[in-house]
Amino acid sequence: MPSQPVTVSSSNHLQSDIKDYSLPNASWSPVMVGLYNEFMEKTVDGSWTRLPGCWRSVQFLKEKDLARIAKAVPVQMIEDARLFLRIAEMERLGFEYVIFHNDSEKKCVCLFQPGPLLEGLPGIVHGGALGTMIDTTLFMTAYNSANAVFTGTMTITFKSPVILGSVVRLEAKVTGAEGRKVFLFCEAQSSDRTTLFAEASAIFFQMK
Amino acid sequence: MPSQPVTVSSSNHLQSDIKDYSLPNASWSPVMVGLYNEFMEKTVDGSWTRLPGCWRSVQFLKEKDLARIAKAVPVQMIEDARLFLRIAEMERLGFEYVIFHNDSEKKCVCLFQPGPLLEGLPGIVHGGALGTMIDTTLFMTAYNSANAVFTGTMTITFKSPVILGSVVRLEAKVTGAEGRKVFLFCEAQSSDRTTLFAEASAIFFQMK
């Protein structure tokens, strides 16, 4: 497991020598790779951007934002900490995912292949794991489109079970704002968008 | 991915040779051990029960329930699958937790020590990880007190950040029922119960 001291400086931020976990690997199914390629084509004209797959939030948070976040919550650098979703990256049996962002539409699409370490009921993805992926897709939308990083309230309605190893397509968008509050909505669907696995609404708060 | 149709046999279920992950270990802080001992004392008169810490749901689900669940969702046995919360048990840096159940009060208390692999913002527990622990505490309450296993809707309001390595005390209870619907509420507090980290309400569905 890669581990290195982290201090708040520009050296923490995404650099070419930090591995990007959002690139296709041997564990990705043909469906996952197909959707990835489809979205990569949409990045060519600049309308969509592939967000890098970091293993710590400190790598993708902008320095000025990190300082603002530290005013609101007791941010601290812990040497062996790691982004929750990268908890099983070595085995590629946990969260395999990539997030694309569309700035003008204030929207993100996440392609998610849940591995066998995310089990709840036998053979089914744990509600907490799907919830974590929903939360993260909402967070990336809130941060990149509305400068909001604090989750206030999140409501998830689970519609149908996700089978381990299948591909989930999550789409989140900003639906409104009021003061520091940002309202968002997210749908988690099957790769062909014929089955709705879950839908969620959330309120995030912008940094002061 | 190895996969086979579900076979329900006693060999899947909790046996003495299956390790119990809910027992204190060297990673537990004195506060965590103190609360654990406090609740263990409450088990003496039988009012509270310590739930075993399984690493797959198939180990704690009753055989007859597994068959009923399999009628509603595409349950399958995947050889290398593992309960999401046990994803990092080897390093003891993920979800360290124990759940106690009070049958007469239809309530569960979960003692949770989130390790450094559950990071969201730097040094802070990921909302998805806290949400997963809330979901699991609600699930154990719904299953053990009301025979409900399917999460319908869950709403979480995050009140204050949880620092990695601290101890969280979650308490969930059944608040009502209507047909197959079971209503639950959960609070996640600091170990001394002076800080509210999050509160959640949920609707679970009973098995047919």
HADDOCK unambig.tbl for C-alpha pairs under 7 A between the chains (distance, minus, plus):
assign (segid A and resid 57 and name CA) (segid B and resid 120 and name CA) 6.40 0.50 0.50
assign (segid A and resid 57 and name CA) (segid B and resid 121 and name CA) 5.78 0.50 0.50
assign (segid A and resid 57 and name CA) (segid B and resid 122 and name CA) 6.43 0.50 0.50
assign (segid A and resid 58 and name CA) (segid B and resid 122 and name CA) 6.16 0.50 0.50
assign (segid A and resid 73 and name CA) (segid B and resid 161 and name CA) 6.66 0.50 0.50
assign (segid A and resid 75 and name CA) (segid B and resid 122 and name CA) 5.38 0.50 0.50
assign (segid A and resid 75 and name CA) (segid B and resid 123 and name CA) 5.40 0.50 0.50
assign (segid A and resid 75 and name CA) (segid B and resid 124 and name CA) 6.64 0.50 0.50
assign (segid A and resid 76 and name CA) (segid B and resid 122 and name CA) 5.71 0.50 0.50
assign (segid A and resid 76 and name CA) (segid B and resid 123 and name CA) 4.60 0.50 0.50
assign (segid A and resid 77 and name CA) (segid B and resid 122 and name CA) 6.03 0.50 0.50
assign (segid A and resid 77 and name CA) (segid B and resid 123 and name CA) 5.69 0.50 0.50
assign (segid A and resid 78 and name CA) (segid B and resid 123 and name CA) 6.06 0.50 0.50
assign (segid A and resid 80 and name CA) (segid B and resid 116 and name CA) 6.31 0.50 0.50
assign (segid A and resid 81 and name CA) (segid B and resid 116 and name CA) 4.26 0.50 0.50
assign (segid A and resid 81 and name CA) (segid B and resid 117 and name CA) 5.21 0.50 0.50
assign (segid A and resid 81 and name CA) (segid B and resid 119 and name CA) 6.24 0.50 0.50
assign (segid A and resid 82 and name CA) (segid B and resid 116 and name CA) 6.40 0.50 0.50
assign (segid A and resid 82 and name CA) (segid B and resid 117 and name CA) 4.76 0.50 0.50
assign (segid A and resid 82 and name CA) (segid B and resid 118 and name CA) 6.65 0.50 0.50
assign (segid A and resid 82 and name CA) (segid B and resid 119 and name CA) 5.57 0.50 0.50
assign (segid A and resid 83 and name CA) (segid B and resid 117 and name CA) 6.40 0.50 0.50
assign (segid A and resid 83 and name CA) (segid B and resid 118 and name CA) 6.25 0.50 0.50
assign (segid A and resid 83 and name CA) (segid B and resid 119 and name CA) 4.75 0.50 0.50
assign (segid A and resid 83 and name CA) (segid B and resid 120 and name CA) 5.71 0.50 0.50
assign (segid A and resid 84 and name CA) (segid B and resid 117 and name CA) 5.60 0.50 0.50
assign (segid A and resid 84 and name CA) (segid B and resid 118 and name CA) 4.21 0.50 0.50
assign (segid A and resid 84 and name CA) (segid B and resid 119 and name CA) 5.14 0.50 0.50
assign (segid A and resid 84 and name CA) (segid B and resid 120 and name CA) 6.48 0.50 0.50
assign (segid A and resid 84 and name CA) (segid B and resid 126 and name CA) 6.46 0.50 0.50
assign (segid A and resid 87 and name CA) (segid B and resid 117 and name CA) 5.98 0.50 0.50
assign (segid A and resid 116 and name CA) (segid B and resid 80 and name CA) 6.35 0.50 0.50
assign (segid A and resid 116 and name CA) (segid B and resid 81 and name CA) 4.28 0.50 0.50
assign (segid A and resid 116 and name CA) (segid B and resid 82 and name CA) 6.38 0.50 0.50
assign (segid A and resid 117 and name CA) (segid B and resid 81 and name CA) 5.22 0.50 0.50
assign (segid A and resid 117 and name CA) (segid B and resid 82 and name CA) 4.73 0.50 0.50
assign (segid A and resid 117 and name CA) (segid B and resid 83 and name CA) 6.40 0.50 0.50
assign (segid A and resid 117 and name CA) (segid B and resid 84 and name CA) 5.61 0.50 0.50
assign (segid A and resid 117 and name CA) (segid B and resid 87 and name CA) 5.97 0.50 0.50
assign (segid A and resid 118 and name CA) (segid B and resid 82 and name CA) 6.63 0.50 0.50
assign (segid A and resid 118 and name CA) (segid B and resid 83 and name CA) 6.23 0.50 0.50
assign (segid A and resid 118 and name CA) (segid B and resid 84 and name CA) 4.21 0.50 0.50
assign (segid A and resid 119 and name CA) (segid B and resid 81 and name CA) 6.25 0.50 0.50
assign (segid A and resid 119 and name CA) (segid B and resid 82 and name CA) 5.57 0.50 0.50
assign (segid A and resid 119 and name CA) (segid B and resid 83 and name CA) 4.75 0.50 0.50
assign (segid A and resid 119 and name CA) (segid B and resid 84 and name CA) 5.15 0.50 0.50
assign (segid A and resid 120 and name CA) (segid B and resid 57 and name CA) 6.41 0.50 0.50
assign (segid A and resid 120 and name CA) (segid B and resid 83 and name CA) 5.71 0.50 0.50
assign (segid A and resid 120 and name CA) (segid B and resid 84 and name CA) 6.47 0.50 0.50
assign (segid A and resid 121 and name CA) (segid B and resid 57 and name CA) 5.79 0.50 0.50
assign (segid A and resid 122 and name CA) (segid B and resid 57 and name CA) 6.44 0.50 0.50
assign (segid A and resid 122 and name CA) (segid B and resid 58 and name CA) 6.16 0.50 0.50
assign (segid A and resid 122 and name CA) (segid B and resid 75 and name CA) 5.39 0.50 0.50
assign (segid A and resid 122 and name CA) (segid B and resid 76 and name CA) 5.69 0.50 0.50
assign (segid A and resid 122 and name CA) (segid B and resid 77 and name CA) 6.04 0.50 0.50
assign (segid A and resid 123 and name CA) (segid B and resid 75 and name CA) 5.43 0.50 0.50
assign (segid A and resid 123 and name CA) (segid B and resid 76 and name CA) 4.64 0.50 0.50
assign (segid A and resid 123 and name CA) (segid B and resid 77 and name CA) 5.75 0.50 0.50
assign (segid A and resid 123 and name CA) (segid B and resid 78 and name CA) 6.09 0.50 0.50
assign (segid A and resid 124 and name CA) (segid B and resid 75 and name CA) 6.67 0.50 0.50
assign (segid A and resid 126 and name CA) (segid B and resid 84 and name CA) 6.44 0.50 0.50
assign (segid A and resid 128 and name CA) (segid B and resid 128 and name CA) 6.76 0.50 0.50
assign (segid A and resid 128 and name CA) (segid B and resid 131 and name CA) 6.28 0.50 0.50
assign (segid A and resid 128 and name CA) (segid B and resid 132 and name CA) 4.03 0.50 0.50
assign (segid A and resid 128 and name CA) (segid B and resid 135 and name CA) 6.30 0.50 0.50
assign (segid A and resid 129 and name CA) (segid B and resid 132 and name CA) 6.96 0.50 0.50
assign (segid A and resid 131 and name CA) (segid B and resid 128 and name CA) 6.28 0.50 0.50
assign (segid A and resid 132 and name CA) (segid B and resid 128 and name CA) 4.03 0.50 0.50
assign (segid A and resid 132 and name CA) (segid B and resid 129 and name CA) 6.95 0.50 0.50
assign (segid A and resid 135 and name CA) (segid B and resid 128 and name CA) 6.31 0.50 0.50
assign (segid A and resid 151 and name CA) (segid B and resid 158 and name CA) 6.60 0.50 0.50
assign (segid A and resid 152 and name CA) (segid B and resid 157 and name CA) 5.66 0.50 0.50
assign (segid A and resid 152 and name CA) (segid B and resid 158 and name CA) 5.28 0.50 0.50
assign (segid A and resid 153 and name CA) (segid B and resid 155 and name CA) 7.00 0.50 0.50
assign (segid A and resid 153 and name CA) (segid B and resid 156 and name CA) 5.55 0.50 0.50
assign (segid A and resid 153 and name CA) (segid B and resid 157 and name CA) 4.17 0.50 0.50
assign (segid A and resid 153 and name CA) (segid B and resid 158 and name CA) 6.18 0.50 0.50
assign (segid A and resid 154 and name CA) (segid B and resid 155 and name CA) 5.60 0.50 0.50
assign (segid A and resid 154 and name CA) (segid B and resid 156 and name CA) 5.34 0.50 0.50
assign (segid A and resid 154 and name CA) (segid B and resid 157 and name CA) 6.48 0.50 0.50
assign (segid A and resid 155 and name CA) (segid B and resid 153 and name CA) 6.99 0.50 0.50
assign (segid A and resid 155 and name CA) (segid B and resid 154 and name CA) 5.60 0.50 0.50
assign (segid A and resid 155 and name CA) (segid B and resid 155 and name CA) 4.05 0.50 0.50
assign (segid A and resid 155 and name CA) (segid B and resid 156 and name CA) 6.34 0.50 0.50
assign (segid A and resid 156 and name CA) (segid B and resid 153 and name CA) 5.56 0.50 0.50
assign (segid A and resid 156 and name CA) (segid B and resid 154 and name CA) 5.35 0.50 0.50
assign (segid A and resid 156 and name CA) (segid B and resid 155 and name CA) 6.34 0.50 0.50
assign (segid A and resid 157 and name CA) (segid B and resid 152 and name CA) 5.67 0.50 0.50
assign (segid A and resid 157 and name CA) (segid B and resid 153 and name CA) 4.17 0.50 0.50
assign (segid A and resid 157 and name CA) (segid B and resid 154 and name CA) 6.47 0.50 0.50
assign (segid A and resid 158 and name CA) (segid B and resid 151 and name CA) 6.60 0.50 0.50
assign (segid A and resid 158 and name CA) (segid B and resid 152 and name CA) 5.29 0.50 0.50
assign (segid A and resid 158 and name CA) (segid B and resid 153 and name CA) 6.18 0.50 0.50
assign (segid A and resid 161 and name CA) (segid B and resid 73 and name CA) 6.69 0.50 0.50
